[in-house]
Each structure stands twice: as C-alpha cells, then as structure tokens.
Amino acid sequence: MNGILEALDRYYPLSDSSKKLLANQLQPLSLAKGQTLMHEDEVSEHIYFIEKGALRTFFFDDKGNQTVVWFGFEGDICFSLTAYFNLDYNYTIRTVLYEDCQLYTMPMDHFLKLYETHLDWANWGRRFAETHLLYNYTEVDSYRPLNATERYLDFMERNPEIVKRVPQKDIASYLGVSPVTLSRIRGKKWP
C-alpha cells in the first residue's frame, strides 16, 4: 500500500494523517490476468488504486472494433467517470487486466466524502482533476497535427516501458492506427 500512498503525492502533497484516512478504508483486491474490472453499461461504485499490475480501458465502436482509451499501471487510479462525477450518462467502457493485479479499493461515495470533510483531500481532488484535464487536453492538442509515425514516436518517448507490458494491437488502437501501420512504423530504422 505504500506505493499507492506515495503516488498520491504526485498530484498534491497530502499530510500523513490525510493519507491515513484513506488507508484505513482501503480493502485489498487481487485479480488475475484477463479478468474484467469494470463492465460496459454498469456503473462501478468503487474506486481502484493499482498497487501492482497493468490494465486497459476501452470501448467498442459501431463495427465492433475495440478502441483503447487508457492504460493503467502502478500508482494509477481507476474509476467510473459516471460515479466520480455523479453523471446521468453512463460511459460504455470496459476495463480488463493485462496482468495479475494487486489493487486496493473502496466505495466511491466514501472516497468522495473525503473531499467534503477534509480540506487536504478537497485540494488533492482539485489537483487530480486539473492534472488529468491538462494531460488529456495536451495529448489531444499535440496529437492533432501529427501523422501516425510522429504520434507513435511521441507516445514511446513519453511511455518507453509500455511496449514490454502492452500488446502492439492495443498501442495501435490507442494511437488510432491499424496494427499493420504500427508494424510498418516500428520496422523503420530510426536515427
């Protein structure tokens, strides 16, 4: 659990007493590779902290093609946007494990209650949302003018270890290219 508590500080430095408020409520959860953590058309009422392992979140388009929208690794937090933001709309996504995972979980409403009752956690939540909003905006804005090769090179520069843990077809899906195109890009000689 120490890895998770340390990872929280990348968003906002929480006091030890604030971290303890979370740690006291977390329950360990071990899941095997290939298991589904969150199903489409279901609102997960829990938040998950990844201690060890890797997973992906994706949806299926009208033609049944899988589109990967997020990769999660150690220190990341996985949750339903619908539950987190209390939305009427349910995102039709699925989250599946690439590897055996050691997670910690708690009910979403208990987690959000920390925001309401502790200033430290309210500040953490604001910074968490700002960080991810800025990351997503930056990624979309920077990828827009790039061709497939440039997107791949940029992605690999920011995520060099990902190829060891994620299938190429899922990286291709995330980048919006076909697996064949990604294979051609990877086959080129780079300076």
C-alpha positions in Angstrom: 0.0 0.0 0.0 3.0 2.3 0.5 3.4 2.7 -3.3 -0.2 3.9 -3.6 0.2 6.4 -0.7 3.4 7.8 -2.2 1.8 8.0 -5.7 -0.9 10.3 -4.3 1.7 13.0 -3.7 2.3 13.5 -7.5 -1.0 15.4 -7.5 -0.9 17.2 -4.2 1.2 16.6 -1.1 -1.1 15.1 1.5 -0.3 15.0 5.2 0.3 11.7 6.8 -3.0 12.0 8.7 -4.9 12.6 5.5 -3.3 9.5 3.9 -4.2 7.5 6.9 -7.9 8.5 6.4 -7.7 6.8 3.0 -5.5 3.8 4.1 -7.9 2.9 6.9 -10.8 2.4 4.4 -8.9 0.6 1.6 -9.5 -3.1 1.0 -7.1 -5.3 -0.9 -8.3 -7.0 -4.1 -6.3 -9.5 -6.1 -7.4 -10.2 -9.7 -6.0 -12.5 -12.3 -4.8 -11.5 -15.8 -7.7 -11.3 -18.3 -10.4 -10.5 -15.7 -12.8 -7.6 -16.2 -12.6 -5.0 -13.5 -15.4 -2.8 -14.9 -18.1 -3.8 -17.4 -19.7 -1.6 -20.0 -23.2 -0.5 -19.2 -22.5 -0.8 -15.5 -21.6 2.0 -13.1 -18.8 0.8 -10.8 -19.5 2.2 -7.4 -15.8 1.6 -6.3 -12.5 3.3 -6.9 -9.4 1.2 -7.5 -5.8 2.0 -6.7 -3.3 0.0 -8.7 -0.5 -1.3 -6.4 0.9 -3.8 -9.0 -0.2 -4.8 -12.5 -1.4 -3.3 -15.7 -4.8 -2.8 -17.3 -6.6 -1.1 -20.1 -9.9 0.7 -20.6 -11.6 0.5 -23.9 -14.9 0.7 -25.8 -16.3 -1.0 -28.9 -17.4 1.2 -31.9 -20.4 0.6 -34.1 -18.5 -2.0 -36.1 -17.3 -3.9 -33.1 -13.7 -2.6 -33.2 -12.0 -2.1 -29.9 -10.7 1.4 -29.1 -8.3 1.7 -26.2 -8.6 5.0 -24.3 -6.4 4.5 -21.2 -3.7 2.3 -19.8 -3.3 1.9 -16.1 -0.1 0.9 -14.2 1.3 1.0 -10.7 0.3 4.1 -8.8 -2.7 4.9 -11.1 -6.3 5.2 -10.1 -9.1 3.5 -12.0 -12.8 4.5 -11.6 -16.0 5.1 -13.4 -16.4 8.7 -14.6 -20.1 8.3 -14.2 -19.8 7.5 -10.5 -17.0 10.0 -9.8 -18.9 12.9 -11.3 -22.3 11.6 -10.4 -23.5 11.8 -14.1 -26.8 10.6 -15.5 -24.9 9.4 -18.6 -23.0 6.1 -18.4 -19.9 5.7 -20.4 -19.9 2.3 -22.2 -16.4 1.3 -21.4 -14.8 -1.9 -20.1 -11.6 -2.3 -18.1 -9.6 -5.5 -18.4 -6.4 -6.7 -16.7 -3.3 -7.3 -18.8 -1.5 -8.9 -15.8 -2.3 -10.3 -12.4 -3.1 -7.2 -10.4 -2.9 -6.2 -6.7 -5.4 -3.4 -6.2 -6.9 -1.5 -3.3 -10.5 -0.5 -3.4 -13.1 1.4 -1.5 -16.7 2.6 -2.3 -16.7 5.8 -4.4 -19.1 7.6 -2.1 -16.7 7.0 0.9 -13.8 8.4 -1.3 -15.8 11.5 -2.3 -16.8 12.1 1.3 -13.1 12.8 2.0 -13.4 15.8 -0.4 -16.4 17.1 1.5 -14.9 16.7 5.0 -11.2 17.4 4.7 -9.6 20.4 3.0 -6.4 18.4 2.3 -8.4 15.9 0.3 -10.5 18.6 -1.4 -7.3 20.2 -2.6 -6.0 16.8 -3.7 -9.2 16.2 -5.7 -9.0 19.5 -7.4 -5.3 19.0 -8.4 -6.1 15.4 -9.5 -8.8 16.7 -11.9 -6.7 19.6 -13.1 -3.7 17.3 -13.8 -5.8 14.8 -15.8 -7.7 17.5 -17.7 -4.5 19.2 -18.7 -2.9 15.9 -19.7 -5.8 14.9 -21.9 -6.1 18.4 -23.5 -2.3 18.4 -24.1 -2.4 14.9 -25.6 -5.3 15.7 -27.9 -3.9 19.1 -28.9 -0.4 17.8 -29.5 -1.5 14.7 -31.5 -3.9 16.6 -33.8 -1.2 17.9 -36.2 1.0 14.7 -36.0 1.0 11.9 -38.5 1.0 8.3 -37.4 4.7 8.0 -37.2 5.1 11.2 -35.1 2.3 10.1 -32.8 4.0 6.8 -32.2 7.4 8.3 -31.6 5.9 10.9 -29.2 4.0 8.2 -27.3 7.0 6.0 -27.0 9.2 8.9 -25.8 6.6 9.5 -23.0 6.0 5.8 -22.3 9.2 3.9 -23.0 8.3 0.9 -20.8 4.9 0.3 -22.2 5.9 -2.0 -25.1 7.1 -4.6 -22.6 3.6 -4.8 -21.0 1.0 -3.9 -23.6 0.2 -5.7 -26.9 1.1 -3.8 -30.0 -2.5 -4.0 -31.2 -3.7 -2.1 -28.2 -1.0 0.6 -28.7 -2.2 0.9 -32.3 -5.8 1.2 -31.1 -4.8 3.9 -28.6 -2.9 5.8 -31.3 -5.8 5.5 -33.8 -3.8 3.4 -36.4 -4.1 -0.1 -37.6 -1.8 -2.8 -36.2 -0.3 -3.2 -39.8 0.5 0.6 -39.9 2.1 0.4 -36.4 4.1 -2.6 -37.5 5.4 -0.7 -40.5 6.3 2.3 -38.3 8.1 0.1 -35.8 10.0 -1.6 -38.7 11.6 1.6 -39.8 15.2 2.4 -38.8 15.4 5.4 -36.6 18.5 7.6 -36.1 
